[in-house]
Amino acid sequence: MSFLHTEEIKAPMVSELEVEIVERKGLGHPDSLIDGACEAVSLNLCEYYLKEFGTILHHNVDKGLLVGGRSKPRFGGGEVIEPIYILIAGRATSFINKGSEVLSVPIGGIAISAVKRYLKQTVRHLDVETHVVVDYKIKQGSQDLMSVFTSSNKIPLANDTSIGVAYAPLSPTETLVLETEKMLNSERVKKMLPETGEDIKVMGFRRGKKLHLTVALATVSGLIPDASHYESVIEEASNLIKDLASRQSELEVEVKVNSGDIKSTGSYYLTVTGTSAEAGDDGNTGRGNRVNGLITPMRQYSMEATAGKNPVNHTGKIYQVIAQSAANRIIKEVSGIKEVYVRILSRIGSPIAEPQVASAALLLEKGKTLGAVRGDVEKIIEEELGKTSQVSEMIRRREVTLF
């Protein structure tokens, strides 16, 4: 196919660089919360459209803002003084003409209930009725984009000119950063350390063979009676991270948890709800993790926000998932490739299975030639581009990572 492209890049693997920096914003981080809120609205709209009209209608609700509240946590208690404010903005089909009848869609109710349900499922100690105010500014979509969306083509037409970028495999540093947050937010650890909140940020800095992990771990003040108890929780969390590192990494790992605490002044990372969103930390859709769950400045990646975009024809969302799936398959199925970057670019109005370019950049093992792998690589990318309808269903069923 004319849009397929493969090239070799001559560079060291990221894990071979002297310095590597990786970040993971956990489920309760304000940027992750607003990503999740926008995605929840999109998914609820999909469910409503399918139930009422038999098809998913045009929408993109990927402009979200979380404005932090004010709180007064204290050992053994605390209160949220001013609630978190969440605004979901974007475009969605809010009415359709059916003969002489105009059918309206209850956009506001769908959006508000979706956000509250998501927050309730994600942050255990957040009272969505008193700790949060949810608002929306979702307007009817523009006619040109709605026309592209409702085209009768079997293959959807691209809703935007957008980029999807992904890579594989994860480096040892990236893997440990990702697994650290997942472990701390796991059901197992929440039972062991119920005092820990969901707002967890992990920053990994590797220099040579030494990896420095800096972890910001929100704690729930009502479950912590005093400073001594707090310090024991942080020590146990630190030990869990060290144990994970010893089992999963050959790097020398140094762990610092809540290094901003100042014991001499009694300043500790306490929250009432388990998220810093309660006390002035804000969030914005698209500022958090990429589609592989990480922020990786040493890598090629797109700044496209995936959360909240419709899963039918918005290539800024679909191509991210396809690129990641293709990259994973290339590493697994094609021998002789050390790293791969997949870059896919759409053109608005063109079939999403036919991008302007679908490009793979390969770091090859010594002795392997581009000609020996090109055919297999391009076949995988073409196959993944042919699965757009399956990708849409996977997104709708919450089977893929988006942030």
TORKOL-4160 file (C-alpha; in steps of 0.2 Angstrom, whole numbers, padded with zeros to 4 digits, m for minus):
403
<pt num="1" X="0000" Y="0000" Z="0000"/>
<pt num="2" X="0007" Y="0017" Z="m0004"/>
<pt num="3" X="0004" Y="0024" Z="0013"/>
<pt num="4" X="0015" Y="0011" Z="0022"/>
<pt num="5" X="0033" Y="0016" Z="0026"/>
<pt num="6" X="0047" Y="0008" Z="0035"/>
<pt num="7" X="0064" Y="0014" Z="0039"/>
<pt num="8" X="0079" Y="0010" Z="0050"/>
<pt num="9" X="0085" Y="0022" Z="0063"/>
<pt num="10" X="0103" Y="0022" Z="0069"/>
<pt num="11" X="0103" Y="0026" Z="0088"/>
<pt num="12" X="0106" Y="0018" Z="0105"/>
<pt num="13" X="0091" Y="0010" Z="0114"/>
<pt num="14" X="0083" Y="0021" Z="0127"/>
<pt num="15" X="0089" Y="0009" Z="0140"/>
<pt num="16" X="0107" Y="0012" Z="0134"/>
<pt num="17" X="0107" Y="0031" Z="0136"/>
<pt num="18" X="0117" Y="0038" Z="0150"/>
<pt num="19" X="0101" Y="0047" Z="0157"/>
<pt num="20" X="0083" Y="0041" Z="0156"/>
<pt num="21" X="0068" Y="0050" Z="0164"/>
<pt num="22" X="0050" Y="0043" Z="0165"/>
<pt num="23" X="0034" Y="0048" Z="0174"/>
<pt num="24" X="0018" Y="0040" Z="0178"/>
<pt num="25" X="0003" Y="0049" Z="0185"/>
<pt num="26" X="m0008" Y="0037" Z="0195"/>
<pt num="27" X="m0027" Y="0035" Z="0195"/>
<pt num="28" X="m0031" Y="0048" Z="0208"/>
<pt num="29" X="m0019" Y="0062" Z="0201"/>
<pt num="30" X="m0030" Y="0077" Z="0195"/>
<pt num="31" X="m0024" Y="0075" Z="0177"/>
<pt num="32" X="m0029" Y="0056" Z="0177"/>
<pt num="33" X="m0045" Y="0060" Z="0185"/>
<pt num="34" X="m0050" Y="0073" Z="0172"/>
<pt num="35" X="m0045" Y="0061" Z="0158"/>
<pt num="36" X="m0056" Y="0047" Z="0166"/>
<pt num="37" X="m0070" Y="0059" Z="0168"/>
<pt num="38" X="m0070" Y="0064" Z="0150"/>
<pt num="39" X="m0069" Y="0046" Z="0144"/>
<pt num="40" X="m0083" Y="0041" Z="0155"/>
<pt num="41" X="m0094" Y="0054" Z="0147"/>
<pt num="42" X="m0090" Y="0048" Z="0130"/>
<pt num="43" X="m0093" Y="0030" Z="0134"/>
<pt num="44" X="m0110" Y="0034" Z="0142"/>
<pt num="45" X="m0115" Y="0044" Z="0127"/>
<pt num="46" X="m0110" Y="0029" Z="0116"/>
<pt num="47" X="m0121" Y="0018" Z="0127"/>
<pt num="48" X="m0136" Y="0030" Z="0126"/>
<pt num="49" X="m0134" Y="0033" Z="0107"/>
<pt num="50" X="m0134" Y="0014" Z="0104"/>
<pt num="51" X="m0149" Y="0011" Z="0115"/>
<pt num="52" X="m0160" Y="0025" Z="0108"/>
<pt num="53" X="m0154" Y="0026" Z="0090"/>
<pt num="54" X="m0145" Y="0010" Z="0086"/>
<pt num="55" X="m0129" Y="0018" Z="0082"/>
<pt num="56" X="m0115" Y="0029" Z="0090"/>
<pt num="57" X="m0118" Y="0047" Z="0085"/>
<pt num="58" X="m0105" Y="0061" Z="0083"/>
<pt num="59" X="m0097" Y="0068" Z="0099"/>
<pt num="60" X="m0080" Y="0073" Z="0106"/>
<pt num="61" X="m0079" Y="0078" Z="0124"/>
<pt num="62" X="m0061" Y="0079" Z="0126"/>
<pt num="63" X="m0059" Y="0096" Z="0134"/>
<pt num="64" X="m0060" Y="0094" Z="0152"/>
<pt num="65" X="m0054" Y="0105" Z="0167"/>
<pt num="66" X="m0052" Y="0100" Z="0185"/>
<pt num="67" X="m0051" Y="0115" Z="0197"/>
<pt num="68" X="m0044" Y="0109" Z="0214"/>
<pt num="69" X="m0054" Y="0113" Z="0230"/>
<pt num="70" X="m0048" Y="0118" Z="0248"/>
<pt num="71" X="m0047" Y="0106" Z="0262"/>
<pt num="72" X="m0040" Y="0105" Z="0280"/>
<pt num="73" X="m0033" Y="0088" Z="0283"/>
<pt num="74" X="m0027" Y="0083" Z="0300"/>
<pt num="75" X="m0021" Y="0068" Z="0309"/>
<pt num="76" X="m0037" Y="0058" Z="0313"/>
<pt num="77" X="m0049" Y="0068" Z="0303"/>
<pt num="78" X="m0051" Y="0084" Z="0292"/>
<pt num="79" X="m0063" Y="0091" Z="0280"/>
<pt num="80" X="m0065" Y="0097" Z="0262"/>
<pt num="81" X="m0069" Y="0116" Z="0264"/>
<pt num="82" X="m0072" Y="0120" Z="0246"/>
<pt num="83" X="m0077" Y="0107" Z="0233"/>
<pt num="84" X="m0067" Y="0101" Z="0218"/>
<pt num="85" X="m0075" Y="0109" Z="0202"/>
<pt num="86" X="m0075" Y="0098" Z="0186"/>
<pt num="87" X="m0080" Y="0105" Z="0169"/>
<pt num="88" X="m0083" Y="0094" Z="0154"/>
<pt num="89" X="m0083" Y="0103" Z="0137"/>
<pt num="90" X="m0084" Y="0098" Z="0119"/>
<pt num="91" X="m0097" Y="0094" Z="0106"/>
<pt num="92" X="m0110" Y="0080" Z="0105"/>
<pt num="93" X="m0126" Y="0076" Z="0095"/>
<pt num="94" X="m0139" Y="0083" Z="0107"/>
<pt num="95" X="m0154" Y="0082" Z="0095"/>
<pt num="96" X="m0158" Y="0074" Z="0079"/>
<pt num="97" X="m0173" Y="0076" Z="0067"/>
<pt num="98" X="m0184" Y="0061" Z="0064"/>
<pt num="99" X="m0196" Y="0065" Z="0051"/>
<pt num="100" X="m0206" Y="0080" Z="0058"/>
<pt num="101" X="m0201" Y="0075" Z="0076"/>
<pt num="102" X="m0185" Y="0082" Z="0085"/>
<pt num="103" X="m0178" Y="0070" Z="0097"/>
<pt num="104" X="m0167" Y="0078" Z="0111"/>
<pt num="105" X="m0153" Y="0069" Z="0120"/>
<pt num="106" X="m0151" Y="0073" Z="0139"/>
<pt num="107" X="m0133" Y="0077" Z="0137"/>
<pt num="108" X="m0132" Y="0086" Z="0155"/>
<pt num="109" X="m0139" Y="0071" Z="0164"/>
<pt num="110" X="m0128" Y="0059" Z="0155"/>
<pt num="111" X="m0112" Y="0069" Z="0158"/>
<pt num="112" X="m0115" Y="0073" Z="0176"/>
<pt num="113" X="m0120" Y="0055" Z="0181"/>
<pt num="114" X="m0105" Y="0048" Z="0171"/>
<pt num="115" X="m0092" Y="0059" Z="0180"/>
<pt num="116" X="m0099" Y="0055" Z="0197"/>
<pt num="117" X="m0100" Y="0037" Z="0194"/>
<pt num="118" X="m0082" Y="0037" Z="0188"/>
<pt num="119" X="m0075" Y="0047" Z="0203"/>
<pt num="120" X="m0084" Y="0036" Z="0215"/>
<pt num="121" X="m0077" Y="0020" Z="0207"/>
<pt num="122" X="m0059" Y="0028" Z="0207"/>
<pt num="123" X="m0056" Y="0037" Z="0223"/>
<pt num="124" X="m0063" Y="0028" Z="0238"/>
<pt num="125" X="m0064" Y="0042" Z="0251"/>
<pt num="126" X="m0071" Y="0055" Z="0239"/>
<pt num="127" X="m0090" Y="0059" Z="0242"/>
<pt num="128" X="m0096" Y="0064" Z="0225"/>
<pt num="129" X="m0111" Y="0073" Z="0232"/>
<pt num="130" X="m0102" Y="0085" Z="0244"/>
<pt num="131" X="m0084" Y="0085" Z="0238"/>
<pt num="132" X="m0086" Y="0088" Z="0220"/>
<pt num="133" X="m0096" Y="0100" Z="0208"/>
<pt num="134" X="m0098" Y="0094" Z="0191"/>
<pt num="135" X="m0103" Y="0105" Z="0176"/>
<pt num="136" X="m0103" Y="0104" Z="0158"/>
<pt num="137" X="m0102" Y="0115" Z="0142"/>
<pt num="138" X="m0106" Y="0102" Z="0128"/>
<pt num="139" X="m0114" Y="0110" Z="0112"/>
<pt num="140" X="m0121" Y="0102" Z="0096"/>
<pt num="141" X="m0107" Y="0097" Z="0084"/>
<pt num="142" X="m0103" Y="0107" Z="0069"/>
<pt num="143" X="m0112" Y="0102" Z="0053"/>
<pt num="144" X="m0097" Y="0097" Z="0043"/>
<pt num="145" X="m0090" Y="0086" Z="0056"/>
<pt num="146" X="m0107" Y="0078" Z="0059"/>
<pt num="147" X="m0108" Y="0075" Z="0040"/>
<pt num="148" X="m0091" Y="0066" Z="0040"/>
<pt num="149" X="m0097" Y="0055" Z="0055"/>
<pt num="150" X="m0113" Y="0050" Z="0047"/>
<pt num="151" X="m0106" Y="0046" Z="0030"/>
<pt num="152" X="m0113" Y="0030" Z="0023"/>
<pt num="153" X="m0096" Y="0022" Z="0020"/>
<pt num="154" X="m0093" Y="0006" Z="0028"/>
<pt num="155" X="m0076" Y="0012" Z="0033"/>
<pt num="156" X="m0078" Y="0027" Z="0044"/>
<pt num="157" X="m0070" Y="0043" Z="0038"/>
<pt num="158" X="m0057" Y="0052" Z="0048"/>
<pt num="159" X="m0064" Y="0065" Z="0060"/>
<pt num="160" X="m0048" Y="0075" Z="0061"/>
<pt num="161" X="m0031" Y="0076" Z="0054"/>
<pt num="162" X="m0022" Y="0068" Z="0069"/>
<pt num="163" X="m0007" Y="0058" Z="0074"/>
<pt num="164" X="m0005" Y="0042" Z="0083"/>
<pt num="165" X="0012" Y="0037" Z="0089"/>
<pt num="166" X="0017" Y="0022" Z="0100"/>
<pt num="167" X="0033" Y="0012" Z="0103"/>
<pt num="168" X="0038" Y="m0005" Z="0110"/>
<pt num="169" X="0045" Y="m0013" Z="0121"/>
<pt num="170" X="0046" Y="m0003" Z="0137"/>
<pt num="171" X="0063" Y="m0001" Z="0145"/>
<pt num="172" X="0067" Y="m0008" Z="0162"/>
<pt num="173" X="0065" Y="0009" Z="0169"/>
<pt num="174" X="0048" Y="0012" Z="0161"/>
<pt num="175" X="0042" Y="m0005" Z="0166"/>
<pt num="176" X="0047" Y="m0002" Z="0185"/>
<pt num="177" X="0039" Y="0016" Z="0185"/>
<pt num="178" X="0023" Y="0009" Z="0178"/>
<pt num="179" X="0022" Y="m0007" Z="0189"/>
<pt num="180" X="0026" Y="0004" Z="0205"/>
<pt num="181" X="0010" Y="0014" Z="0203"/>
<pt num="182" X="0000" Y="m0001" Z="0198"/>
<pt num="183" X="0006" Y="m0010" Z="0213"/>
<pt num="184" X="0003" Y="0004" Z="0226"/>
<pt num="185" X="m0015" Y="0006" Z="0219"/>
<pt num="186" X="m0019" Y="m0012" Z="0218"/>
<pt num="187" X="m0033" Y="m0020" Z="0228"/>
<pt num="188" X="m0020" Y="m0030" Z="0238"/>
<pt num="189" X="m0010" Y="m0015" Z="0244"/>
<pt num="190" X="m0025" Y="m0005" Z="0248"/>
<pt num="191" X="m0030" Y="m0019" Z="0260"/>
<pt num="192" X="m0013" Y="m0019" Z="0267"/>
<pt num="193" X="m0011" Y="0000" Z="0268"/>
<pt num="194" X="m0029" Y="0007" Z="0268"/>
<pt num="195" X="m0021" Y="0024" Z="0273"/>
<pt num="196" X="m0014" Y="0026" Z="0256"/>
<pt num="197" X="m0024" Y="0037" Z="0243"/>
<pt num="198" X="m0026" Y="0035" Z="0225"/>
<pt num="199" X="m0016" Y="0050" Z="0220"/>
<pt num="200" X="0001" Y="0043" Z="0217"/>
<pt num="201" X="0015" Y="0050" Z="0205"/>
<pt num="202" X="0030" Y="0040" Z="0201"/>
<pt num="203" X="0045" Y="0049" Z="0193"/>
<pt num="204" X="0060" Y="0038" Z="0188"/>
<pt num="205" X="0077" Y="0045" Z="0184"/>
<pt num="206" X="0090" Y="0033" Z="0179"/>
<pt num="207" X="0108" Y="0038" Z="0177"/>
<pt num="208" X="0119" Y="0023" Z="0171"/>
<pt num="209" X="0114" Y="0008" Z="0181"/>
<pt num="210" X="0106" Y="0017" Z="0196"/>
<pt num="211" X="0088" Y="0022" Z="0196"/>
<pt num="212" X="0081" Y="0035" Z="0207"/>
<pt num="213" X="0062" Y="0033" Z="0211"/>
<pt num="214" X="0053" Y="0048" Z="0218"/>
<pt num="215" X="0036" Y="0044" Z="0223"/>
<pt num="216" X="0022" Y="0056" Z="0229"/>
<pt num="217" X="0010" Y="0046" Z="0239"/>
<pt num="218" X="m0006" Y="0054" Z="0245"/>
<pt num="219" X="m0012" Y="0048" Z="0262"/>
<pt num="220" X="m0029" Y="0048" Z="0270"/>
<pt num="221" X="m0029" Y="0059" Z="0286"/>
<pt num="222" X="m0044" Y="0051" Z="0294"/>
<pt num="223" X="m0035" Y="0034" Z="0295"/>
<pt num="224" X="m0019" Y="0041" Z="0302"/>
<pt num="225" X="m0020" Y="0046" Z="0320"/>
<pt num="226" X="m0002" Y="0053" Z="0322"/>
<pt num="227" X="0015" Y="0057" Z="0314"/>
<pt num="228" X="0022" Y="0040" Z="0320"/>
<pt num="229" X="0008" Y="0031" Z="0311"/>
<pt num="230" X="0011" Y="0041" Z="0295"/>
<pt num="231" X="0029" Y="0037" Z="0295"/>
<pt num="232" X="0026" Y="0019" Z="0297"/>
<pt num="233" X="0014" Y="0019" Z="0282"/>
<pt num="234" X="0027" Y="0028" Z="0272"/>
<pt num="235" X="0041" Y="0016" Z="0277"/>
<pt num="236" X="0030" Y="0001" Z="0273"/>
<pt num="237" X="0026" Y="0008" Z="0256"/>
<pt num="238" X="0044" Y="0011" Z="0253"/>
<pt num="239" X="0048" Y="m0007" Z="0257"/>
<pt num="240" X="0035" Y="m0013" Z="0245"/>
<pt num="241" X="0043" Y="m0003" Z="0231"/>
<pt num="242" X="0060" Y="m0009" Z="0235"/>
<pt num="243" X="0054" Y="m0027" Z="0235"/>
<pt num="244" X="0046" Y="m0025" Z="0218"/>
<pt num="245" X="0062" Y="m0017" Z="0211"/>
<pt num="246" X="0072" Y="m0031" Z="0218"/>
<pt num="247" X="0061" Y="m0044" Z="0209"/>
<pt num="248" X="0058" Y="m0035" Z="0193"/>
<pt num="249" X="0074" Y="m0025" Z="0189"/>
<pt num="250" X="0093" Y="m0028" Z="0188"/>
<pt num="251" X="0096" Y="m0009" Z="0191"/>
<pt num="252" X="0102" Y="m0002" Z="0208"/>
<pt num="253" X="0086" Y="0007" Z="0214"/>
<pt num="254" X="0085" Y="0021" Z="0227"/>
<pt num="255" X="0067" Y="0025" Z="0233"/>
<pt num="256" X="0061" Y="0041" Z="0240"/>
<pt num="257" X="0043" Y="0042" Z="0246"/>
<pt num="258" X="0035" Y="0059" Z="0250"/>
<pt num="259" X="0052" Y="0067" Z="0250"/>
<pt num="260" X="0043" Y="0084" Z="0252"/>
<pt num="261" X="0038" Y="0080" Z="0270"/>
<pt num="262" X="0046" Y="0092" Z="0283"/>
<pt num="263" X="0045" Y="0083" Z="0300"/>
<pt num="264" X="0052" Y="0097" Z="0310"/>
<pt num="265" X="0037" Y="0108" Z="0305"/>
<pt num="266" X="0024" Y="0094" Z="0305"/>
<pt num="267" X="0022" Y="0096" Z="0286"/>
<pt num="268" X="0016" Y="0079" Z="0279"/>
<pt num="269" X="0007" Y="0074" Z="0263"/>
<pt num="270" X="m0010" Y="0072" Z="0271"/>
<pt num="271" X="m0027" Y="0073" Z="0262"/>
<pt num="272" X="m0045" Y="0070" Z="0267"/>
<pt num="273" X="m0050" Y="0061" Z="0251"/>
<pt num="274" X="m0034" Y="0053" Z="0245"/>
<pt num="275" X="m0031" Y="0065" Z="0230"/>
<pt num="276" X="m0022" Y="0082" Z="0230"/>
<pt num="277" X="m0037" Y="0088" Z="0219"/>
<pt num="278" X="m0045" Y="0092" Z="0235"/>
<pt num="279" X="m0033" Y="0106" Z="0240"/>
<pt num="280" X="m0028" Y="0116" Z="0225"/>
<pt num="281" X="m0020" Y="0104" Z="0213"/>
<pt num="282" X="m0028" Y="0106" Z="0196"/>
<pt num="283" X="m0030" Y="0094" Z="0181"/>
<pt num="284" X="m0032" Y="0096" Z="0162"/>
<pt num="285" X="m0037" Y="0083" Z="0149"/>
<pt num="286" X="m0022" Y="0077" Z="0139"/>
<pt num="287" X="m0009" Y="0083" Z="0151"/>
<pt num="288" X="m0006" Y="0066" Z="0159"/>
<pt num="289" X="0000" Y="0049" Z="0153"/>
<pt num="290" X="0000" Y="0043" Z="0135"/>
<pt num="291" X="m0009" Y="0028" Z="0129"/>
<pt num="292" X="0004" Y="0016" Z="0136"/>
<pt num="293" X="0001" Y="0024" Z="0154"/>
<pt num="294" X="0017" Y="0034" Z="0154"/>
<pt num="295" X="0025" Y="0051" Z="0151"/>
<pt num="296" X="0041" Y="0047" Z="0142"/>
<pt num="297" X="0051" Y="0063" Z="0136"/>
<pt num="298" X="0065" Y="0052" Z="0129"/>
<pt num="299" X="0053" Y="0044" Z="0117"/>
<pt num="300" X="0044" Y="0049" Z="0101"/>
<pt num="301" X="0025" Y="0051" Z="0106"/>
<pt num="302" X="0010" Y="0062" Z="0102"/>
<pt num="303" X="0003" Y="0075" Z="0113"/>
<pt num="304" X="m0015" Y="0070" Z="0107"/>
<pt num="305" X="m0027" Y="0068" Z="0121"/>
<pt num="306" X="m0036" Y="0051" Z="0119"/>
<pt num="307" X="m0049" Y="0053" Z="0133"/>
<pt num="308" X="m0066" Y="0059" Z="0128"/>
<pt num="309" X="m0064" Y="0058" Z="0109"/>
<pt num="310" X="m0077" Y="0047" Z="0100"/>
<pt num="311" X="m0071" Y="0029" Z="0097"/>
<pt num="312" X="m0079" Y="0027" Z="0080"/>
<pt num="313" X="m0069" Y="0039" Z="0069"/>
<pt num="314" X="m0058" Y="0051" Z="0079"/>
<pt num="315" X="m0041" Y="0046" Z="0073"/>
<pt num="316" X="m0032" Y="0055" Z="0087"/>
<pt num="317" X="m0039" Y="0041" Z="0098"/>
<pt num="318" X="m0040" Y="0026" Z="0087"/>
<pt num="319" X="m0023" Y="0028" Z="0079"/>
<pt num="320" X="m0015" Y="0029" Z="0096"/>
<pt num="321" X="m0022" Y="0012" Z="0101"/>
<pt num="322" X="m0018" Y="0005" Z="0084"/>
<pt num="323" X="m0001" Y="0011" Z="0084"/>
<pt num="324" X="0002" Y="0003" Z="0101"/>
<pt num="325" X="m0005" Y="m0013" Z="0096"/>
<pt num="326" X="0005" Y="m0014" Z="0080"/>
<pt num="327" X="0021" Y="m0009" Z="0090"/>
<pt num="328" X="0018" Y="m0023" Z="0102"/>
<pt num="329" X="0015" Y="m0036" Z="0089"/>
<pt num="330" X="0030" Y="m0031" Z="0079"/>
<pt num="331" X="0042" Y="m0033" Z="0094"/>
<pt num="332" X="0033" Y="m0050" Z="0098"/>
<pt num="333" X="0032" Y="m0057" Z="0081"/>
<pt num="334" X="0046" Y="m0051" Z="0070"/>
<pt num="335" X="0064" Y="m0056" Z="0076"/>
<pt num="336" X="0079" Y="m0045" Z="0075"/>
<pt num="337" X="0070" Y="m0029" Z="0080"/>
<pt num="338" X="0076" Y="m0021" Z="0097"/>
<pt num="339" X="0064" Y="m0006" Z="0097"/>
<pt num="340" X="0050" Y="0000" Z="0085"/>
<pt num="341" X="0041" Y="0017" Z="0084"/>
<pt num="342" X="0025" Y="0017" Z="0074"/>
<pt num="343" X="0018" Y="0034" Z="0068"/>
<pt num="344" X="0001" Y="0035" Z="0059"/>
<pt num="345" X="m0006" Y="0051" Z="0052"/>
<pt num="346" X="m0024" Y="0053" Z="0046"/>
<pt num="347" X="m0032" Y="0066" Z="0034"/>
<pt num="348" X="m0049" Y="0072" Z="0038"/>
<pt num="349" X="m0062" Y="0065" Z="0027"/>
<pt num="350" X="m0052" Y="0050" Z="0021"/>
<pt num="351" X="m0056" Y="0032" Z="0026"/>
<pt num="352" X="m0047" Y="0029" Z="0043"/>
<pt num="353" X="m0040" Y="0013" Z="0036"/>
<pt num="354" X="m0030" Y="0023" Z="0024"/>
<pt num="355" X="m0020" Y="0036" Z="0033"/>
<pt num="356" X="m0008" Y="0048" Z="0024"/>
<pt num="357" X="0006" Y="0038" Z="0031"/>
<pt num="358" X="0009" Y="0023" Z="0043"/>
<pt num="359" X="0027" Y="0023" Z="0047"/>
<pt num="360" X="0038" Y="0011" Z="0057"/>
<pt num="361" X="0055" Y="0016" Z="0063"/>
<pt num="362" X="0066" Y="0002" Z="0068"/>
<pt num="363" X="0081" Y="m0001" Z="0079"/>
<pt num="364" X="0088" Y="m0017" Z="0072"/>
<pt num="365" X="0099" Y="m0030" Z="0080"/>
<pt num="366" X="0117" Y="m0032" Z="0073"/>
<pt num="367" X="0117" Y="m0042" Z="0057"/>
<pt num="368" X="0098" Y="m0039" Z="0053"/>
<pt num="369" X="0094" Y="m0029" Z="0037"/>
<pt num="370" X="0079" Y="m0018" Z="0034"/>
<pt num="371" X="0074" Y="m0029" Z="0019"/>
<pt num="372" X="0073" Y="m0044" Z="0029"/>
<pt num="373" X="0059" Y="m0037" Z="0041"/>
<pt num="374" X="0050" Y="m0024" Z="0031"/>
<pt num="375" X="0037" Y="m0035" Z="0024"/>
<pt num="376" X="0032" Y="m0043" Z="0040"/>
<pt num="377" X="0032" Y="m0026" Z="0049"/>
<pt num="378" X="0021" Y="m0018" Z="0035"/>
<pt num="379" X="0009" Y="m0033" Z="0035"/>
<pt num="380" X="0006" Y="m0031" Z="0054"/>
<pt num="381" X="0003" Y="m0012" Z="0052"/>
<pt num="382" X="m0009" Y="m0015" Z="0038"/>
<pt num="383" X="m0018" Y="m0029" Z="0048"/>
<pt num="384" X="m0020" Y="m0017" Z="0063"/>
<pt num="385" X="m0027" Y="m0003" Z="0052"/>
<pt num="386" X="m0040" Y="m0016" Z="0046"/>
<pt num="387" X="m0046" Y="m0018" Z="0064"/>
<pt num="388" X="m0054" Y="m0001" Z="0067"/>
<pt num="389" X="m0071" Y="m0007" Z="0071"/>
<pt num="390" X="m0064" Y="m0020" Z="0083"/>
<pt num="391" X="m0053" Y="m0006" Z="0091"/>
<pt num="392" X="m0069" Y="0005" Z="0093"/>
<pt num="393" X="m0078" Y="m0010" Z="0102"/>
<pt num="394" X="m0062" Y="m0013" Z="0113"/>
<pt num="395" X="m0062" Y="0005" Z="0118"/>
<pt num="396" X="m0081" Y="0005" Z="0122"/>
<pt num="397" X="m0079" Y="m0011" Z="0132"/>
<pt num="398" X="m0065" Y="m0003" Z="0142"/>
<pt num="399" X="m0052" Y="m0016" Z="0136"/>
<pt num="400" X="m0038" Y="m0005" Z="0131"/>
<pt num="401" X="m0027" Y="0008" Z="0141"/>
<pt num="402" X="m0029" Y="0026" Z="0136"/>
<pt num="403" X="m0020" Y="0036" Z="0149"/>
